[in-house]
């Protein structure tokens, strides 16, 4: 669960951050005050003062009795409010990554660990145009998305420092979660609990270096070393968009090919929820008849019945490490610094993995 301090300015800046990374977009209604209070652990008075401040700035609009909405030009007004900072960090984010949960975690973590004099801006761009804007060169450009080497070179030429998040690279600085190790954690936990008939469900990913591809590689290697059986379904983008029917088809095919299938590893939590839904509709008990492991540790999965066993990728730790690098650049201590770090993930064991395997 997200937690922020009880002060008005802290909550206000947190809402601004979530608007910046696309959690709340122009024209979107914010949750009700009561829900915001429960989500962020702040009082109703704090929420009302912060929302009133943001309304005065033109970032939010109250529409009684419907609710509070993000204005269409909220991002521009937030940026003009901050003005030119002593030190600038620009997050360059591929448009299709706006809802990425790890990005949201690391972005807010980074901001919490940066001093106030650091100006943070966000650019949602496919980098087909010029970077940066004429007359503006950020001190640090932080890139999150699948960009070509040519596009990265353009960003590197327009910023003093370039850091990639969520991707490794042979020549660029990067910070990433060790997705290969995360895949091995998933498979290792399944094997330790006696499961020998396994399946993996996930997107194809952009390439062999994508998060999903590396998670799958870790799973494959661990299962192969153990001599267990593994089925894999890598879903296309269209199949992911039509997730329910696509999961039903994949899981039905898994069971047809291997009636002894006892555990499904989903390469992200939302797919794990579709697996659990499939089991419920097939009258398969989770975890007694079918065990499930997810990935990402979304804020709601610990409240499922049973709570989901998953892998936590530590977006918070990546954000904190990025903030330390930014501080080093500010202080002139980053010359020659090789930032090529893989943050190890953590397996969160809960209630969706049986220790006995298939009991059907």
Residue pairs with C-beta under 8 A, 6 or more apart in sequence:
1 39
1 41
1 299
2 14
2 39
2 40
2 108
2 299
3 40
3 41
4 10
4 11
4 14
4 40
4 41
4 42
5 11
5 42
6 41
6 42
6 43
6 46
7 46
8 46
8 49
8 50
8 53
9 50
11 40
11 42
11 46
11 47
11 50
12 50
12 53
12 54
13 111
14 40
14 108
15 24
15 30
15 50
15 51
15 54
16 54
16 59
16 78
17 107
17 108
17 111
18 24
18 104
18 108
19 25
19 59
19 70
19 74
19 75
19 78
20 75
20 78
20 107
20 120
20 121
20 122
21 91
21 93
21 98
21 103
21 104
21 107
21 122
22 98
22 99
22 124
23 99
23 104
24 30
24 70
25 70
26 70
26 71
26 72
26 73
26 74
26 75
27 69
27 70
27 72
28 69
28 70
29 66
29 67
29 68
29 69
30 36
30 51
30 60
30 67
30 68
30 69
30 70
31 39
32 67
33 44
33 47
33 48
33 51
34 44
36 42
36 47
37 43
37 44
37 47
51 60
51 62
51 68
54 60
55 61
55 62
55 68
57 77
57 78
57 81
58 71
58 73
58 74
58 77
59 70
59 71
59 74
59 77
59 78
60 68
60 69
60 70
60 71
60 74
61 68
61 69
61 70
61 71
62 68
62 69
63 69
71 77
75 122
79 121
82 119
82 121
83 119
84 119
85 117
85 118
85 119
86 117
86 118
86 119
87 117
87 118
87 119
87 139
87 326
87 330
88 118
88 119
88 120
88 121
88 138
88 139
88 140
89 110
89 114
89 118
89 119
89 120
89 121
89 138
89 139
89 140
89 141
89 142
89 326
90 120
90 121
90 122
90 123
90 132
90 138
90 140
90 141
90 142
90 159
91 107
91 120
91 121
91 122
91 123
91 142
91 143
91 144
92 123
92 125
92 127
92 131
92 141
92 142
92 143
92 144
92 145
92 155
93 103
93 122
93 123
93 124
93 125
93 143
93 144
93 145
94 124
94 125
94 126
94 144
94 145
94 146
94 147
95 124
95 125
95 126
96 145
97 103
97 144
97 145
98 124
100 144
100 166
101 296
101 298
101 315
102 166
102 177
102 296
102 313
102 315
102 318
103 144
103 165
103 166
103 315
104 315
105 315
105 316
105 319
106 165
106 315
106 316
106 318
106 319
106 322
107 319
108 319
109 315
109 316
109 317
109 318
109 319
109 320
109 323
110 120
110 142
110 319
110 320
110 322
110 323
110 326
111 120
111 319
112 319
112 323
113 319
113 320
113 323
113 324
114 120
114 323
114 326
114 327
115 327
118 326
118 330
121 138
123 131
125 131
127 147
127 151
127 154
127 155
131 154
131 155
131 158
132 138
132 141
132 158
132 159
137 158
137 159
137 160
138 158
138 159
138 160
139 159
139 160
139 161
139 329
139 330
140 159
140 160
140 161
140 162
140 163
140 325
140 326
140 329
141 155
141 156
141 158
141 159
141 161
141 162
141 163
142 163
142 165
142 322
143 152
143 155
143 162
143 163
143 164
143 165
144 164
144 165
144 166
145 166
146 167
146 206
146 207
146 210
147 155
152 162
152 164
152 169
152 172
155 162
156 162
156 172
160 329
161 173
161 325
161 329
161 334
162 172
162 173
163 172
163 173
163 174
163 175
163 322
163 325
163 339
164 172
164 173
164 174
164 175
164 176
165 174
165 175
165 176
165 318
165 322
166 176
166 177
166 211
167 174
167 176
167 209
168 174
168 176
168 209
168 340
168 342
173 325
173 337
173 338
173 339
173 340
174 339
174 340
174 341
175 318
175 321
175 322
175 325
175 339
175 341
175 343
176 318
176 341
176 342
176 343
177 211
177 313
177 314
177 315
177 318
177 342
177 343
177 345
178 342
178 343
178 344
178 345
179 211
179 212
179 214
179 215
179 218
179 313
179 345
180 214
180 215
180 217
180 218
181 218
181 342
181 344
181 345
182 215
182 218
182 295
182 311
182 313
182 345
183 214
183 215
183 216
183 217
183 218
183 219
183 220
183 222
184 218
184 219
184 221
184 222
185 218
185 311
185 345
185 346
185 347
186 215
186 218
186 219
186 265
186 293
186 295
186 311
186 347
187 198
187 218
187 219
187 222
187 223
187 226
187 265
188 222
189 293
189 309
189 347
189 349
189 353
190 198
190 263
190 265
190 291
190 293
190 353
191 222
191 223
191 226
191 228
193 263
193 291
193 353
193 354
193 355
193 356
193 357
194 355
194 356
194 357
195 228
195 262
195 263
195 291
195 353
195 357
195 358
196 226
196 228
196 229
196 262
196 357
197 228
197 229
197 258
197 260
197 261
197 262
197 263
197 357
197 358
198 223
198 228
198 229
198 230
198 231
198 261
198 262
198 263
198 264
198 265
199 230
199 231
199 232
199 233
199 251
199 254
199 258
199 261
199 263
199 264
199 265
200 216
200 219
200 230
200 231
200 232
200 233
200 264
200 265
200 266
200 267
201 233
201 235
201 247
201 250
201 251
201 264
201 265
201 266
201 267
201 271
201 275
202 212
202 215
202 216
202 233
202 234
202 235
202 266
202 267
202 268
202 271
203 212
203 234
203 235
203 236
203 237
203 240
203 267
203 268
204 212
204 213
204 234
204 235
204 236
204 237
205 211
205 212
205 213
205 234
207 213
208 217
212 234
212 267
212 268
215 267
215 295
216 232
216 234
216 267
219 230
219 265
220 230
220 232
223 229
223 230
224 230
229 258
231 254
231 257
231 258
231 261
233 250
233 253
233 254
235 246
235 250
239 246
240 246
243 270
243 271
243 274
244 274
244 277
247 271
247 274
247 275
247 277
247 278
248 278
251 264
251 275
251 278
254 261
254 264
255 261
259 360
260 358
261 290
261 358
262 290
262 291
262 354
262 357
262 358
263 290
263 291
263 292
263 293
263 353
263 357
264 272
264 275
264 290
264 291
264 292
264 293
265 292
265 293
266 272
266 274
266 275
266 292
266 293
266 294
266 295
267 295
268 294
268 295
268 296
269 294
269 295
269 296
269 297
269 298
269 301
269 308
269 310
270 298
271 294
272 292
272 293
272 294
272 295
272 301
272 308
272 310
272 352
273 294
273 301
273 304
273 308
275 290
275 292
276 286
276 292
276 304
276 308
276 352
278 284
279 285
279 286
279 289
279 290
279 292
280 286
284 290
284 360
286 292
286 306
286 352
287 306
287 351
287 352
287 353
287 354
288 354
288 356
288 359
289 358
289 359
289 360
290 358
291 309
291 352
291 353
291 354
291 357
292 308
292 309
292 352
292 353
293 308
293 309
293 310
293 311
293 352
293 353
294 301
294 308
294 309
294 310
294 311
295 310
295 311
295 313
296 310
296 311
296 312
296 313
297 310
297 311
297 312
297 313
297 348
298 310
301 307
301 308
301 310
301 350
302 308
302 348
302 350
304 352
306 350
306 351
306 352
307 350
307 351
307 352
308 350
308 351
308 352
309 347
309 348
309 349
309 350
309 351
309 352
309 353
310 347
310 348
310 350
311 345
311 346
311 347
311 348
312 345
312 346
312 347
312 348
313 343
313 345
314 343
314 344
314 345
314 346
317 343
318 343
321 341
321 343
325 334
325 337
325 339
328 334
328 337
